[in-house]
């Protein structure tokens, strides 16, 4: 299955490892990065703009605790309200707790949020979703170092629960993946995670589990 990314920027072939319901990798990849398949669900959940008092979500931050340290995230509900709402909802439900960063590529990004990573079967890591998809909210914020963005398949509206943090400026992703937050503290933790010894699928050999919570700055 080919990629819809312009060939002048990317040239990628997708191995169909999971049968006919296999889509493209969760991220576009420059020629030096390997490709990954993603099992997708046919449903799409479209979030409306959060019906809350203006500014309330801005006062909330995401906290990702790992064995390497803690990462704190500020959100961008003004440009990606549906993605912020989705991430905070999943975090408050405990969805991310016990999941791992299953894909790390030095000079690029760390990726996590796949529900299959709770289990030891590494062959399924990176192929899971939340059981629904959300509509893309592409915006003008560039994928610079520290940006939090949503992973997806070839379909622009195929994001769900998986996310990534870029550890180096990755402007080739701009306008194709929904930026919805940025690291405010703990980039040294992301740097430590991305340097972890990894297997041939870029999956850290040692499990790097996360616990994600949402905190209010007003507390």
Secondary structure as the mmCIF struct_conf table of DSSP 4:
data_model
#
loop_
_struct_conf.conf_type_id
_struct_conf.id
_struct_conf.beg_label_comp_id
_struct_conf.beg_label_asym_id
_struct_conf.beg_label_seq_id
_struct_conf.end_label_comp_id
_struct_conf.end_label_asym_id
_struct_conf.end_label_seq_id
STRN STRN1 UNK A 2 UNK A 2
BEND BEND1 UNK A 5 UNK A 5
TURN_TY1_P TURN_TY1_P1 UNK A 7 UNK A 9
STRN STRN2 UNK A 13 UNK A 13
BEND BEND2 UNK A 18 UNK A 18
TURN_TY1_P TURN_TY1_P2 UNK A 20 UNK A 21
STRN STRN3 UNK A 22 UNK A 23
BEND BEND3 UNK A 26 UNK A 27
TURN_TY1_P TURN_TY1_P3 UNK A 31 UNK A 32
BEND BEND4 UNK A 33 UNK A 33
STRN STRN4 UNK A 38 UNK A 39
BEND BEND5 UNK A 42 UNK A 42
STRN STRN5 UNK A 45 UNK A 45
HELX_LH_PP_P HELX_LH_PP_P1 UNK A 46 UNK A 50
BEND BEND6 UNK A 52 UNK A 52
TURN_TY1_P TURN_TY1_P4 UNK A 54 UNK A 56
HELX_RH_3T_P HELX_RH_3T_P1 UNK A 57 UNK A 59
STRN STRN6 UNK A 60 UNK A 66
TURN_TY1_P TURN_TY1_P5 UNK A 67 UNK A 68
STRN STRN7 UNK A 69 UNK A 75
TURN_TY1_P TURN_TY1_P6 UNK A 77 UNK A 79
HELX_RH_AL_P HELX_RH_AL_P1 UNK A 81 UNK A 92
TURN_TY1_P TURN_TY1_P7 UNK A 93 UNK A 98
STRN STRN8 UNK A 100 UNK A 100
STRN STRN9 UNK A 101 UNK A 105
TURN_TY1_P TURN_TY1_P8 UNK A 106 UNK A 108
STRN STRN10 UNK A 109 UNK A 112
HELX_RH_3T_P HELX_RH_3T_P2 UNK A 115 UNK A 118
BEND BEND7 UNK A 119 UNK A 120
HELX_RH_3T_P HELX_RH_3T_P3 UNK A 122 UNK A 124
TURN_TY1_P TURN_TY1_P9 UNK A 125 UNK A 126
BEND BEND8 UNK A 131 UNK A 132
STRN STRN11 UNK A 134 UNK A 134
BEND BEND9 UNK A 140 UNK A 140
TURN_TY1_P TURN_TY1_P10 UNK A 145 UNK A 146
STRN STRN12 UNK A 147 UNK A 150
BEND BEND10 UNK A 154 UNK A 155
TURN_TY1_P TURN_TY1_P11 UNK A 156 UNK A 157
STRN STRN13 UNK A 159 UNK A 159
BEND BEND11 UNK A 161 UNK A 161
STRN STRN14 UNK A 163 UNK A 166
BEND BEND12 UNK A 167 UNK A 168
HELX_RH_3T_P HELX_RH_3T_P4 UNK A 171 UNK A 173
TURN_TY1_P TURN_TY1_P12 UNK A 174 UNK A 176
BEND BEND13 UNK A 177 UNK A 177
STRN STRN15 UNK A 179 UNK A 185
HELX_RH_AL_P HELX_RH_AL_P2 UNK A 187 UNK A 194
TURN_TY1_P TURN_TY1_P13 UNK A 195 UNK A 195
BEND BEND14 UNK A 196 UNK A 196
STRN STRN16 UNK A 198 UNK A 198
TURN_TY1_P TURN_TY1_P14 UNK A 200 UNK A 201
BEND BEND15 UNK A 202 UNK A 202
STRN STRN17 UNK A 204 UNK A 204
BEND BEND16 UNK A 205 UNK A 206
STRN STRN18 UNK A 209 UNK A 209
STRN STRN19 UNK A 210 UNK A 216
TURN_TY1_P TURN_TY1_P15 UNK A 217 UNK A 218
#
